[in-house]
Amino acid sequence: MKIGSHGWSHIDWRKTDDVTLNQEINSAKRKIEDTIGRKVDSLAIPFGSYDRRIMNMLGGFDRIYTSDTGLVPVSGRVFQRWSYQKDWSADNNLIRLAAITDGKVFKAQRALKMAIKRLR
């Protein structure tokens, strides 16, 4: 099990100024590191809300998780993660995941969405 960061106060980083964004990313990272006595190299972006400014601030992280749905790529630094939904149950999660991620339309939509977010 790894411990990563999810920010200082779980707010939308795109709506913050640079001072607040620094606290959300770097101060939270340092506080967790000081508490656990280990390096924190992974982070999950709150609400999956990011843009180019935020991605440029994440240089100290090897793995960045977003709420962009989909399967984890084989390589790279940005990974999609699935957020838990109230109506999910253990017996249908894999079926739901396969149904959502199957097909060329879904994959094209996901790729376009991620490209737009990173270019903002």
C-alpha positions as CSV (number, residue, x, y, z in Angstrom):
1,M,0.0,0.0,0.0
2,K,1.2,3.5,-0.8
3,I,0.3,6.8,0.7
4,G,-0.2,9.7,-1.7
5,S,-1.6,13.2,-1.6
6,H,-5.0,14.4,-2.5
7,G,-4.3,18.1,-1.7
8,W,-4.7,20.1,1.5
9,S,-8.4,20.9,1.6
10,H,-10.1,19.1,-1.3
11,I,-11.0,22.0,-3.5
12,D,-11.0,22.6,-7.2
13,W,-7.4,23.6,-8.0
14,R,-8.4,25.3,-11.2
15,K,-10.2,27.9,-9.2
16,T,-7.3,28.9,-6.9
17,D,-4.6,31.5,-7.1
18,D,-0.9,30.4,-7.2
19,V,-0.4,30.8,-3.4
20,T,-3.3,28.5,-2.6
21,L,-2.3,26.0,-5.3
22,N,1.2,25.8,-3.8
23,Q,-0.4,25.0,-0.4
24,E,-2.7,22.4,-1.9
25,I,0.2,20.6,-3.7
26,N,3.5,21.3,-2.0
27,S,2.5,22.0,1.6
28,A,0.2,19.0,1.7
29,K,3.0,16.8,0.2
30,R,5.5,18.0,2.8
31,K,3.1,17.6,5.7
32,I,2.3,14.0,4.7
33,E,6.1,13.3,4.2
34,D,6.9,14.7,7.6
35,T,4.1,12.7,9.2
36,I,4.9,9.3,7.7
37,G,8.7,9.7,7.3
38,R,8.7,8.7,3.6
39,K,8.7,10.4,0.3
40,V,5.3,11.0,-1.3
41,D,5.5,10.6,-5.0
42,S,1.9,10.0,-6.0
43,L,-1.1,12.3,-6.1
44,A,-4.8,12.2,-7.0
45,I,-6.2,15.4,-8.3
46,P,-9.4,16.4,-6.5
47,F,-12.5,16.2,-8.8
48,G,-10.2,15.4,-11.8
49,S,-10.1,19.1,-12.4
50,Y,-6.8,20.1,-13.9
51,D,-5.2,22.2,-16.7
52,R,-1.7,23.0,-17.9
53,R,-0.9,25.3,-14.9
54,I,-1.7,22.5,-12.5
55,M,0.2,19.9,-14.4
56,N,3.2,22.2,-14.5
57,M,3.1,22.4,-10.7
58,L,3.2,18.6,-10.3
59,G,6.9,18.1,-11.1
60,G,7.6,16.4,-7.7
61,F,5.2,13.5,-8.4
62,D,5.9,10.3,-10.3
63,R,2.3,9.2,-10.6
64,I,-0.6,11.5,-11.0
65,Y,-4.2,10.1,-10.8
66,T,-7.2,11.8,-12.4
67,S,-10.9,11.1,-12.4
68,D,-10.7,10.7,-16.2
69,T,-12.3,7.3,-16.6
70,G,-10.6,4.5,-18.3
71,L,-7.9,1.8,-17.9
72,V,-4.4,2.6,-16.7
73,P,-1.9,3.1,-19.6
74,V,1.1,0.9,-19.8
75,S,3.5,3.8,-19.4
76,G,3.5,7.4,-18.6
77,R,3.0,9.6,-15.5
78,V,-0.8,10.3,-15.6
79,F,-3.2,7.5,-14.7
80,Q,-6.9,7.3,-14.8
81,R,-8.7,6.2,-11.7
82,W,-12.3,5.2,-11.0
83,S,-14.2,7.1,-8.3
84,Y,-16.4,5.0,-6.2
85,Q,-20.1,5.4,-6.9
86,K,-22.9,4.7,-4.4
87,D,-24.7,2.3,-6.7
88,W,-21.6,0.2,-7.4
89,S,-21.4,-3.3,-5.9
90,A,-18.7,-5.9,-5.8
91,D,-20.5,-8.3,-8.2
92,N,-21.0,-5.8,-11.0
93,N,-18.0,-3.5,-10.9
94,L,-16.0,-5.5,-13.5
95,I,-19.0,-5.9,-15.8
96,R,-19.7,-2.1,-15.5
97,L,-16.0,-1.3,-16.2
98,A,-15.9,-3.5,-19.3
99,A,-19.1,-2.1,-20.6
100,I,-18.1,1.6,-20.1
101,T,-14.6,1.2,-21.6
102,D,-15.4,-1.0,-24.5
103,G,-15.6,0.5,-28.0
104,K,-13.9,3.0,-30.2
105,V,-16.3,5.8,-29.5
106,F,-15.5,5.7,-25.7
107,K,-11.8,5.6,-26.4
108,A,-11.9,8.5,-28.8
109,Q,-14.0,10.6,-26.4
110,R,-11.7,9.9,-23.5
111,A,-8.6,10.8,-25.6
112,L,-10.1,14.0,-26.8
113,K,-11.3,15.0,-23.3
114,M,-7.8,14.4,-21.8
115,A,-6.1,16.3,-24.6
116,I,-8.4,19.3,-24.1
117,K,-7.8,19.3,-20.3
118,R,-4.0,19.2,-20.7
119,L,-4.0,22.1,-23.3
120,R,-6.2,24.5,-21.2
